[in-house]
Amino acid sequence: MAENEETTPLLETENPADSTFWGKLKTPYFKMYCSHALSAWGDRMWTFAVGLYLVQLYPSSLRVTAIFGLAASLSVIILGSSIGNWVDRNPRLKAARNSLIVQNSMIVLCAVGLCLILLFPDFVKSTWQGWLDVVAQIYVILTAVLAQVASVANTICVEKDWVPVIAGGNNQLLTEMNAMMRRIDLIAKLLAPLLVGQIMTLSSIIAAIFLAGWNFIGVFFEYWLLWRVYKSVPQLAVKAPAEVPATNSVEHQRSGCCSSVKRHFLEFFGGWKIYFSHEVCPAGLGLAFLFMTVLGFDSITIGYCYTQGVSEAVMGGMTGLAGFTGVIGTIAYPAMRKRVGLERTGLFGLFSQICCASLCVISIWLPGSPFDPFFTKNSTTISDNVTEFYGIETSTSYLNSNSVDESATQDDFTTLVETLDISTGYMYTSVIVFLAGMIAARTGLWLLDMTVNQFLQELVEEKERGVVSGVQYSLNMTMDLVKFVLVIAIPWTETFGILIILSFAFTCGAWISYAVFSNRRRGHLLPYGVLKVCNLQTLDSSLDGQKRKAHEEKQEFSYHFNPLHNA
């Protein structure tokens, strides 16, 4: 579709009163935003709370938390294509209703299970010689994973499919709707954990009851709002049929189970084939590459900053500031898309992110950085740890005079660090630059995220929109899983700089992949003005060369045939 081609949204009626404030509250756009706000707020509260509950229930080990993270990632990776196929095959309202009900039901069941485990911890651990505790762990992980899978289905259904239909081919309206949906996500991500965190501080049981009640009641309001949107936009009831792999009906009757497994395999590989053969693939790969990064405010990076002496309060403030810069990206996105076009908006967003990520790479060589690429766990001493963690030099004689050896306990090490006179400015130089780069990069990150998502909405055919979005989620989670594998392989603070460099390399890879897509779409990478100047300079140089050559030939001709010269 041409960049300047705009059409009218497919609404049932056009009411002049809709231009007023109260009229806008009755539009399907506002109802869609309200439904998304309820869904995003519940998702963010649950995502934040479930990790804390697993740590609280099993504080002696992170095994259960790690199993949950791994199971959730693998589920999305394996089922992403099938989820997209399911969304494509079903009517829009049915897909939205079923995914919403499954998601909220699983959260309610998981929250109730957590509440019972917290109420009767001794009974759970002692019954069946501890096997009831194992059953409880499986129950919590299974329901939480199913809730996340259903959340992916609901996101594909509403954000990737409903929104472009409601926009009705109006690209600028689609841009504004995508920006508003992402803005709601970021605000919920910023504020929802604060609310549930305060409730959990008072009582974890009350927090579990609150989460269960929120999702139980919220599902009715969310679906009611979506139903109103569905009735207001008749085009949502019209959906192109998805392509279903052909199967032999006789074979299906004889061996239903085998045929079903075969069909699911065909759907899985068929979805990936559709994705990689589509023109939007390089842009999607560029977005997926950005998930292989430690330059985000996740548990890994927050833990690294803690080791650099950053307090919990400061990290909370930095996380909020990062959310604010992300919101700035959602505000700037519609204006940039309108002024420079969608392709160049993504290029500018990635260029901005690369520039900001460069600060993170620089930070690993600044004072206070513990970076040591040749670090091995068995070769360190207390002196090495102090030097590498805090960026100061300690002499062996000083350590010996204080009777500190390699067998010192953690308390001895803490006492030693507190005894040393550490200059705070010298200590925090590296982590300050690191945090500044991460915070500034969020604007470019969300610019690219919204750009690629809009390409998925505009360029992918309606009957393939779900499966392509599902494969995109799978790729994103695959890269995220690669990150965790790398952290497991080199988990030390001293080697965190290697992960930063790898993250920067993947960011550059994302730019290259997206640049390939942009070049195929536009035929060039540089702006038209730059190309015009370059072409004019090349043309002028070519003309000057031709004139100079003609003048030299003319002079040579005059020299040979000049009568005075011949005389």
N, C-alpha and C positions, 0 to 999 in steps of 0.2 A: 504494500500500500504506500502511496506517495506520502512524503513527509508533510506536505501542505494540504493533503486531502482530509477534510473534516466532514463528518456527517452528524446528524442529530441522534441523541440517545433514544433507544427504543422504549420509551415510556408509554404507558397506556393513555395518559392524558397530559396535556400541557395546560396547567393552570396559571394564569397571570399572577395569582396571589403567591405563587411559589417564590417570587422575587423578594417578598417580605421575610422578616426573621422567622415568624411563626410558620409561614408557608414552607420555608426551607426545612423546618423540623419535621414536616410531613413527607418530605421527598424520600425516595428509596435509598438515596446516598446516605442520608442521616441515619436511617434504620440500619443500613449495612455497617456503618461506623460504630453504632451502638452495640450491635451484635458482636462485632469483632473486638470491641473494647472489653466486653464481658468475657469473651473467650480468651483473649490475650491475658487479661488480669488473672483469670483462674489458672491458665497454663503456667504463667510466671511464678505464681505463688506455689503451685505444686512442684515445679521443677526445683525451686529453691528449697522447699521443705523436705522433699523425699530424700535428698542427699544427707541433710542434717539428721533425719530420723534414723537412717541406716548407720551413721556414725554414732549416734546416741545409743542405739540398741546394742551395737557391737563395737565398743570403744577400744578394745584391745587389738583389733585388727581391721584393716581396710579391705579385707578380702571380699566381703559382701558388697561393699560400695563398688569395688572394681568389677565384680561379676555383673552387677547391674549395668554399669556403664558399657561393658563389653557386649552384654546381651542386647542392650538397646541399640547400639551401633550396628551390630551384625544383623539384627532384625530389619532395620531400615535398609541396609545394603542389599540383603537378600530379597526382601519383599517390596522394595521401592517400585520396580517395574510392574509387579502384579497389582500393587495398590493403584497405580496409575491406570492400568487396564480396567480394573474394577470401576474406577470413577468414570472412565470413558464409556463403559458398557451400560451403566445405569442412568436413569433419569436424574436430572440435577437435584430436584427436591428430595428424592429418595436417598441419593448418595449423601447429601448433606445431613439429612435426618439420621440415617443409620450410623454414620461416622461420629456424629455429635453424641448420640445416645451411648454408643460403645465407649467413647472416650470418657464421658462423665461418669458412666456406670462403673468403669474400672477404677477411676480415681476414688469414687465413694467406697467401693469394696476394699480397696487398698488402705484408705484412711481408717475405715472401721477395723480392719485387721491390725493396723498399727496401734490403734487405741486399745484394743483388747490385749495386745502383747505388752503395752505399757502398763495396763491395769493389773495384769497377772504375770509378771516376769518370772517369778519363782516357779509357778505352776508350769509354764511353757518349757522352762529349761530342765525341769525334773521329770516330766511325764514321758513315758516310753523310753526311759534311759537317755533322754536328750533328743530323741528323734522327732518329737513334736516341735522342737526349736528349728530343726532342719526343714520340716514341713512348712513352718511359719516363714522361714527365709525364702523358700521356693514360692510360696503364695504371694509374698510381698513383691518379689522380683518379677514374677509372671504378670501380675495385675498391673504393675507399673510399666512394664514393657508393652503390654497390650494397649495401655492408655496412650503411650507415646506413638505407637503405630497408628492408632485411630486418629491421633492429633495430626499426623502427617497426611492422612487421607482427607481430613476435614480442611486442612490448609490448601491442598491441591484443588479440592472441590470448590471452595469459596474464593480464595485469593487468586488462583490461576485460571479458573474457568468462569465463575460468576462475574467477576469484576470487568473483564473485557466485554462480556455480553451486555452488561448494564451500561458501559460507556458507549456502546452502539457504534463503534468505528471512529469515534471522536478521539484522536490520539492525545490531544492536549488534556481532555477530560480524563482519559485513562492515566495519563501522567500524574495529574493531581490526585486521583483516587489512590494510586499506588503509593504516592508520597504520604498521603494521610494515613493509609493503613500501616505503613512502616513507622510513621511517627507515633501512632498508637502503640505499636509493639515496643518501641524504645522507651516510651514513657512508662508503660506497664513493667518493662524489665527493670527500670530504675526504681519505681515506687512500690511495686507489689512485694518484693522481698522485705522492705522496711516494715510493712504492716504485719506480715506473717512472722517476721523475726521478733517483733515486739510481743505478739501473742504467744509465741513459743517461749519467750523469756519468762512470761507469767506462768504458763503451764503447757507442756507438750501435749497433754491429753485434751485440753480445751482447744488447742490449735488443730489437732486431728479432727475433733468434732466440728470445728468451724470450717475446715476444708471440705469435709464430707457434706455439710449443710450447704455451703456455697455452690458446690457442683450439682447437688441434687436439685436445688431450687433454680440455679442459673440455667440449666438445660432447657427449662420450659420457656424462660424469657428469650434465650438465644434462638430457639427454634421458632418461637412466635414472631420475632423480628425478621428472621429469614423467610418465613412463610408470607409475611406482609410484603417483603421485597419481591418474592416470587410472583405474587399476585399483581404487583404494580408493573412488572416488566414482562409482558407476554412472551417475549422472545426467549426467556429462560425455559419455557416449556417446549421449545423446538430445539432438538439436538440431533446432529448428524450421527448416524449409526457407526459405531467403531467396528473395525475389521476384526473378525474372530477367526482364528486358525481353523481351517477345514479339517474335519475328522470323519472317518467312516462310521456311519450310523450303526451298521451291523457289528463292527468291531467294538463300538461304544456299548452296545447292549450286551455283548458277550463278556467283555472285561471292563466294567465301568471304572474300577479303581485304577487300573493301569492306564486306561484312556485319560482319566482325569489328571494323573501325574504327568502323562505325556503332554497334555494340553497346557499344564502349568509351566513345563519346561519350554514349550514353544512360545508361550507368552513372555517368559523371562528373557530368553535370547532374542525374541522378536523385538521386544522393547528396546534392548540395547542396540540392535541393528538399526532400528528406526532413528535412534538418537544420533549414532555416529555417522549416519548417512545424511543427516539434516544439515542445512546451511548454518544453523545456530550453534552447532557443536563446538567450534573453536571458542565462541564467547562463553558457553557453559563450562568448558574446561578451564578457561581463565578464572571464572568464579570459583570453581572447585579447588583450584590450586591455592586460593587464599585461605582455605580451611586447614592447610598444612602449615600452621604458624603457631608460635608461642608468643606472638606479639598481640595478645588479646587479654582481657581481664578475666581469665579463667583461673581455676584452682592452682594450676601449675605455675603460672606467672605470678599470681599473688603470693604463693609460697616462696618463690625466688626473691620477691621484693621484701618479704618478711626477714629473710636471711641477711638482707642488706641494711637492716635496722629500721625499716619503714613500719610505723605502728599501724594497728588496725583502723584507728580513726582516720589517719592520713590516707590509707588505702581506700576506705569508704568514700572519702572526698574525691579521690582521683577517679574512682569508678563512676561517681556521679558526674564529674567533669567530662569524662569520656562519653557518657550518655548524652550530655548536652551538646558536644561537638557532633555526635551522630544526628541529633535532632536538627542541627544547623544544616547538615547534608540533605535532610528531607525537605527543608525549607528552600534550599538553593536549587534542588533538582528540577522542579517545574520550570523555573526561570531559565536555567541553563539549557534544558531540552528545547525550549521555545526559541532561544537565541542562537545556539550553535548546532542544534540537532542532536538526535539520540546517540549516534555513533561517537561523535566527538565528546559528548558528555562522559561516556565511559572512558575514553582515552584520557581526558583531563582528570577524572577521578583516580585512575590508576597511576598517572604521573604524579599526582599529589601524594598518593600513598607511598610510592617508591621514594620520593624526596623525604617524607617523614620517617619512613622505615630506615633510611640511611642514618638518621640520628641514633637509632637503636644499635646499629652496627658500630658506629663510632664510639658509643658508650662503653663497649666491652674493652676498649683500650685506654679509657680515661682513669684517673686516680679513683681508687675505691672499688674498682672492678676485681672480682675474684678469678677472672678468666685465666685458665691455664690449659691450652689444648693438649698438653702431654700429661695431664693429671691421671694418676691411677690411685685407687683407694688405699692400696697397701703402702704407698710411698710417702704418706703425709705424716706430719707430726703436729703437735699443738702449735709450735711456732709457725709452721706453714699455714695452718688454718687461720691463725690470727692475721697473718700477712695477707692471705688471699681473700679472706672475708671482708677485711676492713681497710685494705689498701694502705697499711702502715708497715714500717720496717721495725723488726724487733731483733735485738742482738741475742746471741746465745748466752752471753755472760749475764744479761739481764734476766733471762728466763732461769738460768741456773741459780742465780742469787736468790730467786724466789722459790727454789726447790720445786720446779715444775718439770715433770718428765712425761714420756709418751703414755704412761699408764694413768694419767690424770683422769679423774671422773668428769662428768658434765658439769657438776657444781664447781669443781676446781677451775674448769675452763671459763665458766661464767664469771667467777671471781677475778680471774686473770684479766678478762676483757674489761671489767668494770674498774680494775686498778689502773689500767693504762690510760694515759692522758691522750684521748683521741680528739683531733680537730674535726668537728662536725662538718664543716665546709669541705674539707678534704675527703671525708668519709663518704659523703652523699653525692659527690659530683657525678659519678657514673650512673647511679640509679635515678637521679633527677633528669639527666638527659634521656635515659631510657624511657621513663614515664612520659616525658614531654613528647617524644617521638610517637609513642603508642597512642596518646590522647589525640594528637594532631592528625594521625592517620585515619581516625574513625570517620571523618567527613568524606574522604576519598573512598573509603571502603563501602559506605552505604550508597554513595553515588553510583559505583559500579554495580552493587547488588541490585539496586532498583532498575538500572539500565538493562542488565541482562534479563531480569525477570520480565521487563516489559517486552523485550525481544521475544522471549518465550511465549508471551501472550499474543503478540502481533504476527509473528512469522510462522508459528506452528499452527497447522490446521486444527480445526475444532475437534475432529474425531481422534486426533493424536495428542492433544494438549495434555491430557492426564498422564499418559505413559511417558512422554518426554519429561514432564515435570517430576514424575516418580524416579526416573533414571537420574535426573539432576540431583535429587535428594540422596540417592545412593552414592553418587560420585562425591558429593560433599561429605557424607559420613565416612567414605573410604579414606579420603584425605585426612579427616579428623582422626581416624583410627591409626593412620600412618604416624601422625604426630605423637600419639600415646606410645606407640611401639618404639619410636626414637627416644622418647623420654625414659622409657624402661631400659633401653640399651645404654644410654649415657645419662644417668639420673643425678649426677653430682652438680653442685652449684658451680664448681670450677669449670665444668664443661658446658655450662648453659650457653656460653657465647657461641659454641658450635651450633646449637639449635637456633640461635638468633641469626647466624649467617645463613643457615639452611632456609629459615623462614624468609629472609630477604631474597634468596635465590628463587624460591617458589613465587614470590611476589613479582620478580622480574619475568619469570616464566609465564605468569598470568598476563602480564602486559604484552609479551610476544604473542601469546595465543589470541588475545583479544585484538591485537593489531592485525593479525592475519585475517580475522573475521571482518574488521573494519575496512581493510584494504580490498577484500573481495566485494564488499557492499558499495564502497565509494570509488574504487579504482585508484585510490592514492591514500597516503597517510597525512601529508602536509596540508595545511589550509590552502584554499584556492588563491588567496592573495600572495602567499609565499611562492606557490607554483607559478603564478603569473609573473612575478618579479624575476624568478629564476629563468623562466622561458624567454622573457624580454631580454635579460642579460645575455643569455645564450644566443638569441637571435642577433642582438647588437654585435656580439663578438664575432659571430659568423659573417655578418655583413661587413664589419671592419676588416676581417681577414680577406674577404673577396675584393673589397676596394683596394686594399694594400697590394694584393697580388696583381690586380689589373693595372695599378699605377706603376709597379715595378716592371711589368711586361711592356707597358707603354714607354717607360724610360729606356729600357733595353732596346726596343725597336727604334727609338729616336737616335740612340747612340750609334747603332749600326748603319742607319740610313741617312744620317746627317751629312750633307755635302761638305760642310766645313771639316768635319771629322775625317771624312774619306780623303780630302785634299791634304 
